[in-house]
Amino acid sequence: MPATITVPVDTEIAELYAQASPEIRRKIQLLLSLQAREILLSSQPLPEIMDEISRRAQERGLTPELLESLLDEG
């Protein structure tokens, strides 16, 4: 049985999440759950994990400029 946790986010994210379809919300929940598991069960320090996530995103074409643009569009 899944448990629920509360994670503070900015107002815009909360509004977008509330407007998302149930299918999109389910996918977001799964993604966040998997990411949290990876972080919490890792023996690596959090800054190293964050650097690894950033490196993978950049390898997939996510530049700092593109990230900023995507965040501004939200």
Number of C-alpha atoms within 10 A of each C-alpha: 3 4 4 6 5 5 5 7 8 7 9 10 12 12 10 12 14 11 11 13 11 11 9 12 15 12 12 14 12 12 12 12 12 12 12 12 11 12 15 12 8 11 9 11 10 12 9 10 15 13 11 12 13 15 14 12 14 14 10 9 11 15 14 12 9 12 14 11 11 11 9 8 7 8
